[in-house]
Amino acid sequence: MKDGVNGVALGVFVFFFVAVTVMGFLAARWRRAADEHTLDEWGLGGRSFGTWVTWFLLGGDLYTAYTFVAVPAAVYAAGAAGFFAVPYTILVYPLIFTFLPRLWSVSHRHGYVTTSDFVRGRFGSKGLSLAVAVTGILATMPYIALQLVGIQAVLDVMGVGGGASSNAFVKDLPLLISFGVLAAYTYSSGLRAPALIAFVKDTLIYIVIAVAIIYIPIKLGGFDEIFKAASAKYTAAGAGGLVPAEAGQWTYATLALGSALALFMYPHSVTATLSGRSREVIRRNTTILPLYSLMLGLLALLGFMAIAAGVKVTNGQLAIPQLFEDMFPDWFAGVAFAAIGIGALVPAAIMSIAAANLFTRNIYKDFINPAATPRQETRVSKLVSLLVKVGALVFVLTMDKTVAINFQLLGGIWILQTFPSLVGGLFTRWFHRWALLGGWAVGMLYGTIAAYGVASPTQKHFGGSAKEIPGIGEIGYIGLTAFLLNAAVAVVLTFALRAFKAPDGVDETSPGDYTADAGDAGVETELPPATAEASH
């Protein structure tokens, strides 16, 4: 580890940070609509983005700074088990091809901004809609915090804002500045800011990975030497080498499957999806997004390279930033750090917008001010997006980083429990609204209690997301077990409630809504003229 501040790397980092900050504020002028004071405009970019903008936005949304840091860090610590993120991103795209176009169509037809909007309209239940909204907000908050953790890891390695300073304000000042800039341009430009910045973020990440996958192995003597060093480390640690032990295979498989089911339940994933201008844009994106999975596979290899390079860190999240610091020339280390830093800003902005939209549409408007105008909705959403980021910042500055990681793992378990209501509702109205609410409650309760009981070498509770599967005896992903319990309860209660003729909600959708496109007759929400012109 180099002593002091890496001035060259910091200078390059600051250059790119300033550049994307300017872009973030200029984004307010990009595809400006006639009426900017609506959630469609501020929170969904006017639903006007084409294939490539949506592709970069979704990529910037799903492949975050935390992904950049945590996936190779998991490989660095646990070997091939850390590669679970690669198969789960492969599984997810055929899955979303089946339901995302349907969600886009019905949302466009009825003006839905959030998943909870759809659930309320489909099942006629504000209670179920509220459950989905609260789950989405709870799952998103620690995710935003982890993006700030990613920025902090980069700053620590560059020697800026690290733990050496006894002055808490000076130590955290770079992170506070980053937060302030993020909050300002998100408030000003809405979803257009991360959409524009995503081009820079993804370009930098692809350049860094392409260079790293060629340059670092050359310096280390080739991949043969890299894998030998990694295998020796895992064997010495009693892990059995590169390949996970047989006992861990159920964990690997269930974690990959459960994560695939959960990924597009997150509010930020849906927000980026609904910003597309047509159903065909969404279909095309599900076919080209797997390019990011190729990038992720190469990214995971950096964990092995960190071992071969002799990187020693007490916090595994610092392994890859430290690898870049040690192996790259200072100027290119700055480029790599900028990729990670910007990779935190894009998803953090989208996540805060998505959480704010959920609060505004499904808590504020449904329960506090049903007569809220579009202008009032937009103002509330902007303010809540600031509060969400403040909450994430307080989380990072006041709690141990492992707490944020554990809550993010818990968030993945929670968000998966909205799958039956959202995806089930896109294909069938058979489920009873109360049955779905009961299944959600059981899944949330089991998942939380089970995760609380998981211990690790460093903590007594919430020490991981895997536990013995009841009735099978294998160790598996808690979220998937909770989801299966959720679905089983929803099915059983639906039979019971329909047998007793329990009152059902009113479905405001019709079969044709799920295949409608932007130009189809009968679409209730049309783009404002300025937005429509800008989308061509």
C-alpha positions in Angstrom: 0.0 0.0 0.0 1.4 3.4 -1.0 1.8 6.0 1.8 0.0 9.3 1.8 -2.3 10.7 -0.8 -2.0 9.5 -4.4 -2.1 12.9 -6.0 -2.1 11.8 -9.6 -4.9 9.3 -9.1 -6.9 11.8 -7.1 -6.5 14.4 -9.8 -7.9 12.1 -12.5 -10.7 11.0 -10.1 -11.6 14.6 -9.5 -11.6 15.4 -13.2 -14.1 12.7 -14.0 -16.2 13.5 -11.0 -16.5 17.2 -12.0 -17.3 16.2 -15.6 -20.2 14.0 -14.6 -21.4 16.6 -12.1 -21.7 19.1 -14.9 -23.5 16.5 -17.0 -25.8 15.8 -14.1 -27.0 19.4 -14.0 -27.1 19.8 -17.8 -29.3 16.7 -18.0 -32.2 18.9 -16.8 -32.1 20.5 -20.3 -31.9 17.1 -22.1 -35.3 16.2 -23.7 -37.0 18.8 -21.7 -40.8 18.4 -21.7 -43.5 21.0 -21.8 -44.5 20.3 -18.2 -41.6 19.1 -16.0 -43.7 19.0 -12.9 -45.0 15.5 -13.1 -43.6 12.2 -11.9 -43.6 10.9 -15.5 -41.1 13.6 -16.3 -38.9 13.9 -13.2 -39.1 10.3 -12.0 -39.3 8.4 -15.4 -37.6 10.7 -17.8 -40.8 11.3 -19.6 -41.0 7.6 -20.5 -39.0 8.7 -23.6 -35.7 6.7 -23.6 -34.8 4.5 -26.6 -33.0 1.2 -26.7 -29.4 2.4 -26.0 -30.3 5.0 -23.4 -32.3 2.4 -21.6 -29.6 -0.2 -21.9 -27.0 2.1 -20.4 -29.4 3.2 -17.7 -30.3 -0.4 -16.7 -26.7 -1.4 -16.8 -25.7 1.6 -14.7 -28.6 0.7 -12.4 -27.9 -3.0 -11.9 -24.1 -3.2 -12.1 -23.2 -0.8 -9.3 -20.0 0.3 -7.6 -20.8 -2.3 -4.9 -20.9 -4.9 -7.7 -17.5 -3.7 -8.9 -16.1 -4.0 -5.4 -18.0 -6.9 -3.8 -18.1 -9.6 -6.5 -14.3 -9.9 -6.9 -14.0 -9.3 -3.1 -16.2 -12.4 -2.6 -14.0 -14.4 -5.0 -10.9 -13.0 -3.2 -12.3 -14.3 0.1 -14.2 -17.5 -0.8 -13.0 -18.7 -4.2 -15.3 -19.8 -7.0 -18.3 -19.5 -4.6 -18.1 -15.8 -5.3 -19.0 -16.4 -8.9 -22.6 -17.0 -8.0 -23.4 -13.5 -9.4 -22.5 -14.6 -12.9 -25.0 -17.4 -13.3 -27.7 -15.4 -11.6 -27.4 -12.6 -14.1 -27.6 -15.2 -16.9 -30.7 -16.7 -15.4 -32.4 -13.3 -14.9 -32.7 -12.2 -18.5 -34.9 -15.0 -19.9 -37.0 -14.6 -16.8 -37.6 -10.9 -17.3 -38.2 -11.3 -21.0 -41.4 -13.1 -20.0 -42.8 -10.4 -17.7 -41.1 -7.0 -18.1 -42.8 -6.1 -21.5 -46.2 -6.9 -19.9 -45.3 -4.7 -16.9 -44.3 -1.8 -19.3 -47.4 -2.2 -21.3 -49.9 -2.1 -18.5 -48.0 0.7 -16.7 -48.0 2.8 -19.9 -51.7 2.2 -20.4 -52.7 3.2 -16.9 -49.9 5.7 -16.0 -48.4 3.5 -13.3 -45.1 4.9 -12.0 -44.3 2.1 -9.4 -44.9 -1.6 -9.0 -47.2 -0.8 -6.1 -49.4 1.3 -8.5 -49.8 -1.9 -10.6 -50.5 -4.1 -7.6 -53.2 -1.6 -6.3 -54.8 -1.4 -9.8 -54.6 -5.2 -10.4 -55.9 -6.4 -7.1 -57.9 -3.4 -5.9 -56.0 -3.4 -2.6 -54.3 -0.4 -1.0 -53.1 -2.7 1.8 -51.2 -5.0 -0.5 -49.9 -2.0 -2.4 -48.7 -0.5 0.8 -46.9 -3.7 1.8 -45.1 -3.8 -1.6 -44.1 -0.1 -1.3 -42.8 -0.4 2.3 -40.8 -3.5 1.3 -39.3 -1.7 -1.7 -38.2 1.3 0.4 -36.8 -0.9 3.2 -34.8 -3.0 0.7 -33.5 0.0 -1.2 -32.2 2.1 1.7 -29.2 -0.1 2.5 -28.5 -0.6 -1.2 -28.0 3.2 -1.5 -25.8 3.1 1.6 -23.6 0.5 0.0 -23.0 2.7 -3.0 -21.6 5.3 -0.6 -19.5 2.5 0.9 -18.0 1.9 -2.5 -17.0 5.6 -2.9 -15.5 5.5 0.6 -13.4 2.4 -0.3 -11.9 4.2 -3.2 -11.2 7.4 -1.2 -9.5 5.3 1.5 -7.2 3.6 -0.9 -6.3 7.0 -2.5 -5.4 8.2 1.0 -8.3 10.7 1.2 -10.8 10.6 4.0 -9.3 7.5 5.5 -9.3 6.5 9.1 -5.9 8.1 9.9 -7.4 11.5 10.6 -8.7 12.1 14.1 -11.0 14.9 12.8 -14.3 13.3 11.9 -15.4 16.2 9.7 -12.1 16.2 7.7 -12.2 12.4 7.4 -15.7 12.3 6.0 -15.6 15.6 4.0 -15.0 13.9 0.6 -17.9 11.6 1.1 -20.1 14.6 2.2 -19.1 16.5 -0.9 -20.0 13.5 -3.1 -23.3 13.2 -1.4 -24.1 16.9 -1.8 -23.4 16.8 -5.5 -25.4 13.6 -6.0 -28.4 15.1 -4.1 -28.3 18.4 -6.0 -28.3 17.1 -9.5 -30.8 14.3 -8.8 -33.2 16.9 -7.3 -32.7 19.2 -10.3 -32.7 16.7 -13.2 -34.5 13.6 -11.9 -33.9 10.4 -13.9 -32.4 12.2 -16.8 -29.2 12.8 -14.7 -28.3 9.2 -14.1 -29.4 8.3 -17.7 -26.9 10.7 -19.1 -24.1 9.9 -16.7 -24.5 6.1 -17.2 -22.8 6.5 -20.7 -19.6 7.7 -19.0 -19.9 5.2 -16.2 -20.3 2.1 -18.3 -17.6 3.3 -20.9 -15.1 3.7 -18.1 -15.9 0.3 -16.5 -15.6 -1.5 -19.9 -12.2 0.2 -20.5 -10.9 -0.6 -17.0 -11.9 -4.2 -17.2 -10.5 -4.7 -20.7 -7.2 -3.2 -19.6 -7.1 -5.1 -16.3 -7.9 -8.5 -17.8 -4.9 -8.1 -20.2 -2.4 -5.9 -18.3 -2.5 -7.4 -14.8 -2.0 -11.0 -15.9 1.0 -10.0 -18.0 2.5 -8.4 -14.9 1.7 -11.4 -12.8 3.1 -14.1 -15.2 -0.1 -15.2 -16.8 -3.4 -16.8 -15.7 -1.7 -20.1 -14.9 0.3 -18.4 -12.2 -2.8 -16.5 -11.0 -4.9 -19.6 -10.6 -2.0 -21.5 -8.9 -1.6 -18.7 -6.3 -5.4 -18.6 -5.7 -5.6 -22.4 -5.4 -2.7 -22.5 -2.9 -4.4 -19.9 -0.8 -7.7 -21.7 -0.6 -6.1 -25.1 0.0 -4.0 -23.7 2.9 -7.1 -22.1 4.4 -8.9 -25.5 4.3 -11.3 -24.5 1.6 -10.4 -27.4 -0.6 -9.0 -25.3 -3.6 -10.8 -23.2 -6.2 -14.0 -25.2 -6.5 -16.6 -24.9 -3.7 -17.0 -28.0 -1.5 -20.0 -30.2 -2.1 -21.7 -28.9 1.0 -21.8 -25.5 -0.5 -23.3 -26.4 -3.8 -26.9 -26.0 -2.6 -26.1 -22.6 -1.2 -24.5 -21.6 -4.5 -27.4 -22.8 -6.6 -30.2 -21.4 -4.4 -28.4 -18.1 -4.0 -28.1 -17.7 -7.7 -31.7 -18.6 -8.4 -33.1 -16.5 -5.6 -31.0 -13.5 -6.6 -32.2 -13.9 -10.2 -35.9 -13.9 -9.0 -35.3 -10.8 -6.8 -33.2 -8.5 -9.1 -36.1 -7.0 -11.0 -38.3 -6.8 -8.0 -36.2 -3.9 -6.8 -37.9 -0.5 -7.3 -34.8 1.0 -9.2 -34.9 -1.8 -11.7 -38.5 -1.1 -12.5 -38.0 2.6 -12.6 -35.3 2.2 -15.3 -37.6 -0.2 -17.2 -40.6 2.1 -17.2 -38.5 4.9 -18.6 -38.4 3.1 -22.0 -40.5 4.7 -24.7 -41.9 1.4 -26.1 -42.6 -2.2 -25.4 -40.0 -3.1 -28.1 -37.3 -1.1 -26.3 -37.8 -3.4 -23.3 -37.8 -6.6 -25.3 -34.5 -5.5 -27.1 -32.9 -4.7 -23.7 -33.6 -8.1 -22.3 -31.7 -9.6 -25.2 -28.6 -7.3 -25.1 -28.2 -6.8 -21.3 -26.4 -10.2 -21.0 -23.3 -8.3 -22.4 -23.0 -7.0 -18.9 -22.8 -10.6 -17.6 -19.7 -11.1 -19.7 -18.2 -8.1 -18.1 -19.2 -9.4 -14.7 -17.4 -12.7 -15.3 -14.2 -10.9 -16.2 -14.6 -8.6 -13.2 -14.9 -11.6 -10.8 -11.4 -12.8 -12.0 -9.9 -9.7 -10.4 -10.4 -11.5 -7.1 -7.9 -14.2 -8.1 -5.6 -11.5 -9.4 -5.6 -9.7 -6.0 -4.5 -13.0 -4.4 -1.7 -13.5 -6.9 -0.6 -9.9 -6.5 -0.2 -10.4 -2.8 -2.8 -7.8 -1.8 -3.4 -7.9 1.9 -6.3 -6.0 3.4 -8.3 -6.4 6.6 -11.5 -5.3 4.8 -12.2 -7.4 1.8 -14.0 -4.5 0.1 -10.7 -2.7 -0.3 -9.1 -5.6 -2.2 -9.8 -4.5 -5.7 -9.2 -0.8 -5.2 -5.9 -1.8 -3.6 -5.1 -4.1 -6.6 -5.6 -1.1 -8.9 -3.5 1.1 -6.7 -0.6 -1.5 -6.7 -0.7 -2.7 -10.3 -1.7 0.3 -12.5 0.2 3.5 -13.2 -1.1 6.3 -11.0 -3.0 8.0 -13.8 -4.9 4.8 -14.9 -5.5 3.9 -11.2 -7.4 7.3 -11.1 -9.4 6.2 -14.2 -10.3 2.9 -12.4 -11.2 4.7 -9.2 -13.4 7.1 -11.2 -15.2 4.2 -12.8 -16.0 2.8 -9.3 -17.0 6.3 -7.9 -19.3 7.1 -10.9 -20.5 3.6 -10.7 -21.9 4.5 -7.2 -23.5 7.8 -8.3 -25.6 6.4 -11.1 -27.4 3.6 -9.1 -27.7 5.7 -6.0 -29.5 8.4 -7.9 -31.9 5.9 -9.5 -32.5 4.1 -6.2 -33.3 7.3 -4.4 -35.7 8.4 -7.1 -37.4 5.0 -7.1 -37.8 5.0 -3.3 -39.2 8.5 -3.4 -41.7 7.6 -6.1 -43.0 4.7 -4.0 -43.5 6.9 -1.0 -45.2 9.6 -3.0 -47.6 7.5 -5.0 -48.3 4.7 -2.6 -48.1 6.3 0.9 -48.5 10.0 0.5 -51.1 10.0 -2.3 -53.0 6.9 -1.2 -53.1 7.6 2.5 -52.2 11.2 3.3 -53.3 13.4 0.4 -55.5 11.6 -2.2 -56.2 14.9 -3.9 -52.5 15.7 -4.6 -51.8 17.3 -7.9 -49.0 16.2 -10.2 -47.0 19.2 -9.2 -47.4 18.4 -5.5 -46.5 14.7 -6.2 -43.3 15.8 -7.9 -42.3 18.2 -5.1 -42.9 15.6 -2.5 -40.9 13.0 -4.5 -38.0 15.4 -4.9 -37.9 16.1 -1.1 -38.2 12.4 -0.2 -35.3 11.6 -2.6 -33.2 14.0 -0.6 -34.3 12.4 2.7 -33.5 8.9 1.4 -30.0 9.9 0.6 -29.5 11.7 3.9 -30.7 8.5 5.6 -28.2 6.4 3.6 -25.4 8.8 4.4 -26.2 8.7 8.2 -26.2 4.9 7.9 -22.7 4.9 6.4 -21.2 7.4 8.7 -22.6 6.1 12.0 -22.6 2.3 11.6 -20.1 -0.3 10.9 -19.9 -1.2 7.2 -20.7 -4.8 7.9 -24.1 -3.6 9.2 -24.9 -2.0 5.8 -23.9 -5.2 4.0 -26.0 -7.4 6.3 -29.0 -5.1 5.8 -28.6 -5.3 2.1 -28.6 -9.1 2.3 -31.7 -8.8 4.3 -33.2 -6.5 1.7 -32.7 -9.1 -0.9 -34.6 -11.6 1.2 -37.4 -9.1 1.7 -37.8 -7.8 -1.9 -38.2 -11.4 -3.2 -41.4 -11.6 -1.2 -43.1 -9.1 -3.6 -42.6 -11.6 -6.5 -46.0 -13.4 -6.2 -47.9 -10.1 -6.1 -46.0 -8.5 -9.0 -45.1 -11.3 -11.4 -48.1 -13.4 -10.4 -50.4 -10.5 -11.0 -49.0 -9.9 -14.5 -50.2 -13.3 -15.6 -53.2 -14.1 -13.6 -55.9 -12.6 -11.4 -56.5 -16.0 -9.6 -54.7 -15.1 -6.4 -56.8 -13.4 -3.8 -55.5 -10.1 -2.5 -55.7 -11.2 1.1 -53.9 -14.4 0.3 -51.1 -12.5 -1.3 -50.9 -10.3 1.7 -50.8 -13.3 4.0 -48.1 -15.0 2.0 -46.0 -11.8 2.0 -46.3 -11.5 5.8 -45.2 -15.2 6.3 -42.3 -14.8 3.9 -41.1 -11.6 5.5 -41.4 -13.0 9.0 -39.6 -16.3 8.3 -36.9 -14.6 6.2 -36.2 -12.0 8.9 -36.2 -14.5 11.8 -34.0 -17.0 9.9 -31.5 -14.3 8.9 -31.4 -13.1 12.5 -30.3 -16.5 13.6 -27.4 -16.8 11.3 -24.1 -16.2 13.0 -20.6 -15.6 11.6 -17.1 -15.4 13.1 -17.5 -11.7 13.6 -21.1 -11.3 14.7 -23.9 -13.1 16.5 -26.9 -12.2 14.3 -27.5 -11.4 10.6 -24.1 -13.1 9.8 -25.2 -14.3 6.3 -28.1 -15.2 4.1 -27.9 -19.0 4.0 -29.4 -21.5 6.5 -30.6 -25.1 6.6 -33.6 -25.6 4.4 -36.5 -27.1 6.5 -37.3 -30.7 5.4 -34.3 -31.0 3.2 -31.3 -30.6 5.5 -29.2 -28.7 3.0 -27.9 -25.2 3.5 -29.6 -22.9 1.1 -30.5 -19.2 0.5 -33.0 -18.0 3.1 -34.8 -15.7 0.6 -35.7 -18.6 -1.7 -37.0 -20.7 1.2 -39.1 -17.7 2.4 -40.4 -17.2 -1.1 -41.5 -20.8 -1.4 -43.3 -20.5 1.9 -44.9 -17.2 0.7 -46.2 -18.8 -2.5 -47.5 -21.9 -0.7 -49.4 -19.8 1.8 -50.8 -17.6 -1.0 -52.1 -20.6 -2.9 -53.7 -22.3 0.2 -55.3 -19.1 1.4 -56.6 -18.3 -2.1 -58.4 -21.7 -2.2 -59.8 -21.0 1.3 -60.9 -17.4 0.7 -62.5 -18.3 -2.6 -64.4 -21.2 -1.0 -65.8 -18.8 1.6 -66.5 -16.2 -1.2 -64.4 -13.5 0.5 -64.8 -10.1 -1.2 -62.3 -9.6 -4.0 -61.0 -6.3 -5.2 -61.8 -4.6 -8.4 -59.3 -5.2 -11.3 -58.9 -2.0 -13.3 -56.8 -3.6 -16.0 -58.0 -5.6 -19.0 -56.2 -8.4 -21.0 -55.3 -6.0 -23.9 -53.4 -3.7 -21.5 -50.6 -6.3 -21.1 -49.7 -6.3 -24.7 -50.3 -2.7 -25.6 -47.6 -0.5 -27.1 -47.1 3.2 -27.1 -48.9 3.9 -30.3 -51.9 1.6 -29.7 -55.4 3.0 -29.5 -56.8 3.4 -26.1 -53.6 4.2 -24.3 -54.6 6.5 -21.4 -51.3 8.1 -20.8 -49.6 9.8 -23.8 -46.2 11.6 -23.8 -46.3 15.4 -23.8 -45.6 16.8 -27.2 -42.1 18.0 -26.4 -41.1 14.6 -25.0 -42.6 12.8 -27.9 -40.7 14.9 -30.4 -37.4 14.4 -28.5 -37.8 10.7 -28.5 -37.6 10.4 -32.3 
